[in-house]
Structure formats: structure tokens, C-alpha cells
Amino acid sequence: MKAFDFSLPDQNGDIHKLSDYRGQFVILYFYPKDDTPGCTVEACSFRDNQEIYKKNEVVVLGVSKDTVLSHKKFAQKHNLRFTIFSDVEKKVIKKYKAWGTKKFLGKTYEGILRKTYLIDKDGNIVKVYEKVNPLTHAEEILKDKENSKTLPE
């Protein structure tokens, strides 16, 4: 299935399209909120594995509904060296089915679901990770590479 193309601003306000990354594998991950414990752990894990991803022609792209300014502060504070998209209108988030019902402390509400899409060099979705664990997710993708041909050699 082809990945839905989109245009969104990054943490610097620059507009990117998903199709700008054709020719590379893309980890497109959706997360609830900048600078919260789980989201910070997940982002820093992607940061810490950045060199391995680069060697394998894999680019990491984050998406949340936070503002460009929030993303800029988050990226600077944690030295995140990958693109984080701002989707304040939640159009891309909803298109990728990363918006839905959540439960926390006995309350039910709507919010961003922690979800990741692995997209191949031709723009096809090759794997979807749902309900990911922020502590182990970046390593889970690397382990999938070792155990299968999901990621490029």
C-alpha cells in the first residue's frame, strides 16, 4: 500500500513533503506530545540509534500536533537531529489512523496514538507498529532488520 503523501512544517518552519524522502526507507512515527516522559524516551532512543539508521539509508520522521516552536524547543533540548513535523490540524495524524480513543487513569479521551509506519524506498508501507513501547521501539525496528528483510541491508 502506498504511503499517503503530505506537506508539513518541521521544527524550523521549513515545509517538507513525505515524497521528498523517496529513495530512502522512512520511519514515520506519531507520538502524543513534546517533552513528556514517554515521548522524550522514544525520541531520544531514535536519536541514539541515528547513526545505525543513516548507515542503512533510513530516515526518522516524527509527527505530533505540537506547534513548530514546541518542536524546536524539544529538538534543541534533547539534541534531536531528525525532522519533527507539526500537524496542529491533525490532518496527517488522522489520515495515518494515529488519532483515536485512549484510556489513562480511568478516563477515556481522544488523542494521538503512539504508532509507526515503516515506508520503503518507493513510498510503500511495509510495516505498521501499533501501541509501541517508547522504551524499546527504536531497538525493535533494528531487531526486525536483523531478523528479516524488512529494512535494507
C-alpha positions as CSV (number, residue, x, y, z in Angstrom):
1,M,0.0,0.0,0.0
2,K,1.3,3.4,-0.9
3,A,2.0,5.9,1.9
4,F,-0.2,9.0,1.9
5,D,2.0,11.9,0.7
6,F,1.7,15.2,2.8
7,S,3.3,18.5,3.3
8,L,4.0,19.8,6.8
9,P,6.4,22.2,8.6
10,D,9.3,20.9,10.6
11,Q,10.7,22.2,13.8
12,N,12.4,25.0,11.9
13,G,9.3,26.0,10.0
14,D,10.6,24.5,6.7
15,I,7.9,22.7,4.7
16,H,8.7,19.1,3.7
17,K,6.8,16.5,1.7
18,L,6.9,12.8,2.5
19,S,7.8,12.2,-1.1
20,D,11.0,14.3,-0.6
21,Y,12.3,11.2,1.1
22,R,11.8,8.7,-1.8
23,G,14.9,6.6,-2.3
24,Q,15.3,6.1,1.4
25,F,13.5,3.9,3.9
26,V,11.4,6.1,6.3
27,I,10.4,5.5,9.9
28,L,7.4,7.8,10.2
29,Y,6.4,7.8,13.9
30,F,3.5,9.5,15.6
31,Y,3.7,10.5,19.2
32,P,1.4,12.3,21.6
33,K,3.3,15.3,23.0
34,D,6.7,17.0,23.1
35,D,8.8,16.8,26.2
36,T,6.6,14.3,28.1
37,P,8.3,11.3,29.7
38,G,7.4,8.6,27.2
39,C,7.7,10.8,24.1
40,T,11.1,12.0,25.3
41,V,12.4,8.5,25.9
42,E,11.2,7.4,22.4
43,A,12.6,10.4,20.6
44,C,16.0,10.1,22.4
45,S,16.1,6.4,21.5
46,F,15.6,7.3,17.9
47,R,18.4,9.9,18.3
48,D,20.7,7.4,19.9
49,N,20.3,5.0,17.0
50,Q,20.6,7.7,14.3
51,E,24.0,6.5,13.0
52,I,22.8,3.0,12.5
53,Y,19.8,4.2,10.6
54,K,21.9,6.5,8.5
55,K,24.2,3.7,7.5
56,N,21.2,1.8,6.3
57,E,19.7,4.7,4.4
58,V,16.8,5.0,6.9
59,V,15.5,8.4,7.9
60,V,13.4,9.1,11.0
61,L,10.5,11.5,10.9
62,G,8.4,12.3,13.9
63,V,4.8,13.8,13.9
64,S,2.7,15.3,16.6
65,K,0.1,18.0,16.9
66,D,2.5,20.3,18.8
67,T,3.5,23.6,17.3
68,V,6.7,24.4,15.3
69,L,8.0,26.3,18.3
70,S,7.3,23.5,20.7
71,H,9.1,21.1,18.3
72,K,12.1,23.5,18.0
73,K,12.4,23.7,21.8
74,F,12.0,19.9,22.2
75,A,14.6,19.2,19.4
76,Q,17.1,21.6,20.9
77,K,16.7,20.5,24.5
78,H,17.3,16.8,23.6
79,N,19.7,17.3,20.7
80,L,17.3,15.6,18.3
81,R,18.9,15.5,14.8
82,F,15.9,14.3,12.8
83,T,12.9,16.0,11.4
84,I,9.8,16.5,13.6
85,F,6.6,17.6,11.8
86,S,4.0,19.9,13.2
87,D,0.4,18.8,12.4
88,V,-1.7,21.1,14.5
89,E,-4.8,20.5,12.4
90,K,-4.3,16.7,12.8
91,K,-5.0,16.0,9.1
92,V,-1.9,13.7,8.6
93,I,-2.3,12.2,12.0
94,K,-5.9,11.2,11.2
95,K,-5.1,10.1,7.7
96,Y,-2.5,7.6,9.1
97,K,-5.0,6.5,11.7
98,A,-2.9,7.8,14.6
99,W,-5.8,9.6,16.3
100,G,-8.2,7.6,18.4
101,T,-9.7,6.7,21.8
102,K,-7.2,6.4,24.6
103,K,-7.6,5.5,28.3
104,F,-5.5,6.9,31.1
105,L,-6.1,6.7,34.9
106,G,-9.7,5.5,34.3
107,K,-10.5,8.3,31.9
108,T,-11.3,7.9,28.2
109,Y,-10.4,10.6,25.7
110,E,-9.3,11.3,22.1
111,G,-5.7,11.7,21.4
112,I,-2.6,10.7,19.3
113,L,-1.9,7.0,19.3
114,R,1.7,6.0,19.5
115,K,2.1,4.4,16.1
116,T,4.9,4.0,13.5
117,Y,4.9,3.3,9.8
118,L,7.9,1.8,8.0
119,I,8.0,3.0,4.4
120,D,10.2,1.6,1.7
121,K,12.3,3.5,-0.9
122,D,9.4,3.5,-3.3
123,G,6.9,5.0,-0.8
124,N,5.1,1.8,0.1
125,I,4.1,1.0,3.7
126,V,5.9,-2.3,4.6
127,K,5.1,-2.5,8.3
128,V,2.9,-0.8,10.8
129,Y,3.8,-0.8,14.5
130,E,0.8,-0.1,16.8
131,K,0.8,0.5,20.6
132,V,4.5,0.7,20.7
133,N,6.6,0.8,23.8
134,P,8.6,4.0,23.8
135,L,11.4,2.4,25.8
136,T,12.1,-0.3,23.2
137,H,10.6,0.8,20.0
138,A,13.7,2.1,18.2
139,E,15.5,-1.1,19.1
140,E,12.5,-3.2,18.0
141,I,12.8,-1.8,14.5
142,L,16.6,-2.6,14.4
143,K,15.8,-6.1,15.6
144,D,13.3,-6.5,12.8
145,K,16.1,-5.6,10.4
146,E,18.3,-8.3,11.8
147,N,15.5,-11.0,11.8
148,S,14.1,-10.2,8.4
149,K,14.4,-8.2,5.2
150,T,12.1,-5.5,6.4
151,L,14.8,-2.9,6.4
152,P,17.5,-2.6,3.7
153,E,20.9,-4.4,4.2
